[in-house]
């Protein structure tokens, strides 16, 4: 008989002392070697297992599993349900909510080359366009009580110099000048229950001036409630969310797209220029590129060609096959 996702869940829950989310069940099964028994070609097998567990508990009265809690739902064995203490799940959730950002071998700014690579090379993001980025160094900003959360970590732009005919670009400059697209990015090493809200509204403050603004994180807790809340925030405030995956950089994805703004916020752009020389220089370089009809790539962050080697050497993370 073929070893299934539900078999893996059963084998994991036989050995655990507490209810687990489907993501935790999959990771535990992977650590114990149970996942090797499953023949699957999907890139997100934990989601397949989660879907099967939800359906199994909901539709099968004879199921071996029970669902405990709601946000997020956890699973346990029906035969062991008497082991669950009334307040055990509440304690687990409270402990997880207190967990801070995981310690890593790298710094947040070490992720900047990954985002530069993603913006330039990932077709789901750039749709074949050449998008260049530049790091904005906060330490160069003027200090005052009114500039907290105003500076994005990185900015980017797109000019259709290779996609449009020269006469069209010139005519666009004389008319509505809508060919230029500006991007703004706020980066975090991780997003979890303890920091997602502050991180998101920091991105709202930092990035709402651009045509598209994004909150970017290398690690996002796979928690149904958290993902649902991030989706709600993206829908309400328009800042998109990108999962920049160091373990599979080419598999990085836009979890929730940004809402396109048709016009730039010039008041905020002017304030950024007044307070940060990097941002002002960025605008000057983009203006020069537009007028000369040539992107001077040396003025922007380098697109690392051997990005896998960079991730391995700098971040100490191996790429998955």
C-alpha positions, 0 to 999 in steps of 0.5 A: 500500500502506498504511504500517504500524507495521512500516514505521515501525519499519523506516524508523527502524531503518535510520537508527539506530546502536543497538537501540531499544525500541519506545517509542523507535522510535515517538518517533523515528518521530514526530520524523521525521514517519513517524508522520504516515503511519499512520492510527490513532485509538488513544490509545497507538499505540506499544503497538500497534507494540510488540505487532506487533513482538513478534509479528513477531519471535516468529512470523515466521522471515522477519522483517526484525527481531531482538529484542536483550536482554530487560529491556527488549527492543530491536529492530534490523534482521536485515540489520544484526545484525553491527553489534551489539557483544557488550556494546553493549546492556549499556552502553546499559542501564547508561547509562540506569540512571544517568540521573536525573530529567529537568530541567523548567521546573516544581517538584514542588509545581506539580503539586499543582493537577493532582492536585487537579483529577484527584481531583475531576474524573477519573471513573475515580478518583473514580467520580462522588464529590467528592474534595477534597485538601489540600497538606501542607507538610513545612517546617511539620513538627517535625524529628526523626530519626524522621519521615523519609518520614512526611509525604505530599505531599497528602491527600484525603477523601470524605464522601457528603454529596450522595450519602446521605440526612441520616438515613443519614449520622447513623445511620452516625456512630452506628454503624460510621462507614465513610462517610469515605474518606481518601486519601494521595498522594506526588508525583514529577515523574518515575519511572525506573529510578534512582528508582522503588524509593525513590519507591515505598517513600517512598509506602508509608511516607507513605501506608499510614495511609489507606484508599487510598494512591498514588504519583503521577508526571507522567512514567513511563518507558515501560519494560517491566521498570519497569512490570512491577516497579511492578505487582509492588510495587503488588500486594505493598504495596497503594500504587497508581500514578497517571500524572498527564499534564500534556500530557493532564490529562484522559487521566491514568490509574490505572496500578495501583489501590490496595488498599483498607484497611478501617481507618485507622492511628490510631497513624500519624495521631496521629503526623502530627498531633503533627508537622505542623500542616497535617495536624492542621488538615486533620483538624479541617476534615474533622470540622467538615464531617462534623458540619455536613454541609457541605464548606467548600471554602475550607479545601482546595486550590482546584480550578482550573477552567482547568487547561489554562491553568494547565499552559500558563502555570505548567508551560510545557506545551501540551495535546495535542489 
